[in-house]
Amino acid sequence: MVFVYGALLAAAPGDESFLDAGWTSSAAERLHPYGAAVAESWATFVQDTAHVTAWIRAVAHWPLMALTLLWLAHRRQGVYVRGAIALLLSSSAGLAVFASLQSFPVREVSLVRDYLALPGVHASWYLLMALAVVATAAKVRARVAVMVLALSAVAGAVLTAEHHLLGALLAVGAPLLAWYAAGHLQDRDRVRRRSAVDASHAAEPEADVVPFRHRGGAVEPRADADLVPLRQAG
C-alpha cells in the first residue's frame, strides 16, 4: 500500500501529466488510511514481539536450569552435586563482587534484583549447566552444541555489559573457578571417606586361626571297645 501510494504521488509532479491530478489526489486520499493502518499494525507487531522476546529471555533460564538439574540427578549424582555446589559458589562470589562495587548503604532487595538483572549472571548459569552436560552426555554432537550455545551467551553478555571487566568476571571467571572448586571439594570428601573406611578395616581385630592337623593312617579300634555285629539287611 505504501509503494502504491508513493507511485500515485510521483505520477503527478505538476499540473500536466498523463494522469489527472484530481483523480490522483483523490485516490491517494482514499489509500492513505489503509497505509496508516498497515504501518500502525506493523509497529504494534514489532513492539509485541520485542516484549515477548524480552520476557522469554528474563524467565527462560529458570526452567532450563531446573530441567538440567533434574536430568543430572537422574543420570549422574556426582555431577549433579558438583553443579549445584558450583551454582551456589558462583552466585555467592558474584553477588559479593557486585556488592563491593556499589555505594553504601545498599538495600538488600534492590541489590539482589540489580544483580540478577545483569546479563553476566545468566551467562554464568548457562556456562555451568553446559559444563555439567558436557561431563554427563555421551554424544559428541550434544556436547559441542551445548558448549557453543553457552559460549555464545557468554560472549553476548560480555560484549553488551556496561563494564566489560565485571561482565567477564561474572560470566566466565566466577563460574569456572566455582566449577573447579566444587570438584576439588568432592575429591577431598571422597579421599576422606576412603581413609575412614580403611581405618575402620584396620581397627577390626583379626580372628584366631586354628590350624587343621591331618591324621595319617587309618583309625585303629580301641582294645576295650565291644564289637557289635552288624545285622544283615534284606
C-alpha positions in Angstrom: 0.0 0.0 0.0 2.8 2.4 0.8 4.5 1.8 -2.5 1.3 2.3 -4.4 0.7 5.5 -2.6 4.2 6.8 -3.4 3.7 5.8 -7.1 0.5 7.7 -7.3 2.1 10.8 -5.8 5.1 10.6 -8.1 2.8 10.2 -11.2 1.6 13.8 -10.8 4.6 16.0 -10.2 3.0 19.1 -11.8 -0.2 20.3 -13.3 0.4 18.5 -16.6 0.8 14.7 -16.5 -0.7 11.7 -18.3 -2.9 11.1 -15.2 -5.5 13.6 -14.0 -4.2 15.3 -10.9 -7.6 15.4 -9.3 -8.1 11.7 -9.7 -4.6 11.0 -8.3 -5.1 13.1 -5.2 -8.5 11.6 -4.5 -7.1 8.1 -4.9 -4.2 8.9 -2.6 -6.6 10.3 -0.1 -8.6 7.0 -0.2 -5.4 4.9 0.2 -3.9 6.9 2.9 -6.0 5.4 5.8 -5.0 1.8 4.6 -1.3 2.7 4.6 -1.5 4.3 8.0 -3.3 1.2 9.3 -0.7 -1.2 7.9 2.1 0.9 9.4 0.4 1.0 12.7 -0.2 -2.8 12.7 3.4 -3.4 11.8 4.7 -1.2 14.6 2.3 -2.9 17.1 3.6 -6.4 15.9 7.2 -5.4 16.3 6.6 -4.0 19.8 4.7 -7.1 20.9 7.4 -9.3 19.6 10.1 -7.3 21.4 8.1 -7.6 24.7 7.6 -11.4 24.3 11.3 -11.9 23.4 12.4 -9.9 26.5 10.0 -11.9 28.7 11.4 -15.2 27.4 14.9 -14.0 28.0 14.0 -12.9 31.5 12.5 -16.2 32.6 13.9 -18.9 30.3 17.0 -19.6 32.5 14.9 -20.7 35.5 13.0 -23.7 33.8 16.2 -24.5 31.8 18.3 -24.8 35.0 15.6 -26.8 36.8 15.2 -29.3 33.9 19.0 -29.6 33.6 19.4 -30.3 37.3 16.7 -32.9 37.3 18.3 -34.6 34.3 21.7 -34.6 36.0 20.2 -36.0 39.2 18.7 -38.9 37.2 21.8 -39.6 35.2 24.8 -38.9 37.4 24.5 -37.9 41.1 28.2 -36.8 41.3 27.9 -34.3 38.5 24.6 -33.1 39.9 26.1 -32.3 43.3 29.1 -30.6 41.7 26.8 -28.4 39.5 24.7 -27.4 42.5 27.7 -26.5 44.6 29.2 -24.6 41.7 26.0 -22.6 41.2 26.0 -21.7 44.9 29.6 -20.7 45.0 29.4 -18.7 41.7 26.3 -16.8 42.7 27.7 -16.0 46.2 31.0 -14.8 44.8 29.4 -12.8 42.1 27.0 -11.1 44.5 29.9 -10.3 46.8 31.9 -8.7 44.0 28.9 -6.7 42.8 28.0 -5.5 46.3 31.6 -4.3 46.8 31.3 -2.1 43.8 28.1 -0.4 44.9 27.9 2.7 47.1 26.8 2.1 50.7 24.2 1.9 52.2 22.6 -0.5 49.8 19.2 -2.1 50.2 19.3 -5.8 50.2 16.2 -6.3 47.9 17.4 -3.8 45.3 20.9 -5.2 45.4 19.8 -8.8 44.6 17.4 -7.5 42.0 20.1 -5.5 40.3 22.5 -8.4 40.5 20.0 -10.8 38.9 19.3 -8.3 36.1 23.0 -8.4 34.9 23.4 -10.4 31.7 26.7 -11.9 33.0 24.8 -13.7 35.8 22.6 -15.6 33.4 25.5 -16.4 31.2 27.4 -17.9 34.1 24.4 -20.2 34.8 24.4 -21.3 31.2 28.1 -22.0 31.3 27.9 -24.1 34.5 25.0 -26.1 33.1 26.9 -26.6 29.8 29.9 -27.9 31.8 27.7 -30.3 33.7 26.0 -31.6 30.5 29.4 -32.0 28.8 30.6 -34.1 31.7 27.5 -36.3 31.5 26.4 -36.5 27.9 27.7 -39.4 25.8 27.3 -38.0 22.3 29.9 -35.6 21.0 27.4 -33.6 19.0 25.3 -32.9 22.1 28.4 -31.7 23.9 29.5 -29.4 21.1 26.0 -27.9 20.6 25.6 -27.2 24.3 29.0 -25.7 24.7 28.6 -23.5 21.6 25.3 -22.1 22.9 26.8 -21.4 26.3 29.8 -19.7 24.8 27.6 -17.5 22.6 25.6 -16.5 25.6 28.8 -15.6 27.4 30.2 -13.6 24.5 26.9 -11.7 24.2 26.9 -10.9 27.9 30.4 -9.7 28.0 30.0 -7.5 24.9 26.8 -6.0 26.0 27.8 -5.4 29.6 28.2 -1.8 30.8 31.5 -2.7 32.4 33.3 -5.3 30.3 35.7 -6.4 33.1 32.8 -7.0 35.5 30.8 -8.8 32.8 33.8 -11.1 32.0 34.3 -11.8 35.7 30.7 -12.7 36.3 30.2 -14.7 33.1 33.5 -16.5 32.9 35.7 -16.1 35.9 33.3 -16.9 38.7 31.7 -20.0 37.1 34.9 -21.6 36.1 36.5 -21.1 39.5 33.3 -22.4 41.2 33.2 -25.4 39.0 36.8 -26.5 39.7 36.4 -25.6 43.4 33.4 -27.8 43.6 35.3 -30.7 42.0 38.2 -30.2 44.5 35.7 -30.3 47.4 34.3 -33.5 46.0 37.7 -35.1 45.7 38.6 -34.2 49.3 35.4 -35.7 50.6 36.0 -38.8 48.5 39.5 -39.2 49.9 38.3 -38.6 53.5 35.7 -41.2 53.2 38.1 -43.7 51.7 40.6 -43.1 54.6 37.8 -43.6 57.1 36.9 -46.9 55.6 40.5 -48.1 55.5 41.0 -47.0 59.2 37.8 -48.9 60.2 39.1 -52.1 58.5 42.5 -51.7 60.1 40.9 -51.3 63.6 39.0 -54.6 63.4 40.7 -57.4 65.4 41.8 -60.5 63.4 40.1 -63.8 64.4 42.3 -66.6 65.8 43.0 -69.2 63.1 43.1 -72.8 64.3 45.4 -74.9 62.0 43.9 -78.1 60.7 46.0 -81.2 61.6 45.8 -84.1 59.2 45.9 -87.5 60.8 47.8 -90.1 58.8 46.8 -93.7 58.6 43.6 -95.5 59.4 41.9 -95.2 62.8 42.7 -98.3 64.9 39.8 -99.6 67.1 40.3 -99.4 70.8 41.1 -102.6 72.7 38.4 -102.2 75.3 35.6 -101.4 72.8 32.9 -104.0 72.4 32.4 -105.2 68.9 28.8 -105.1 67.8 27.9 -107.4 64.9 26.1 -105.8 62.0 22.7 -107.1 61.0 22.4 -108.3 57.5 20.0 -106.3 55.5 17.3 -107.8 53.3 
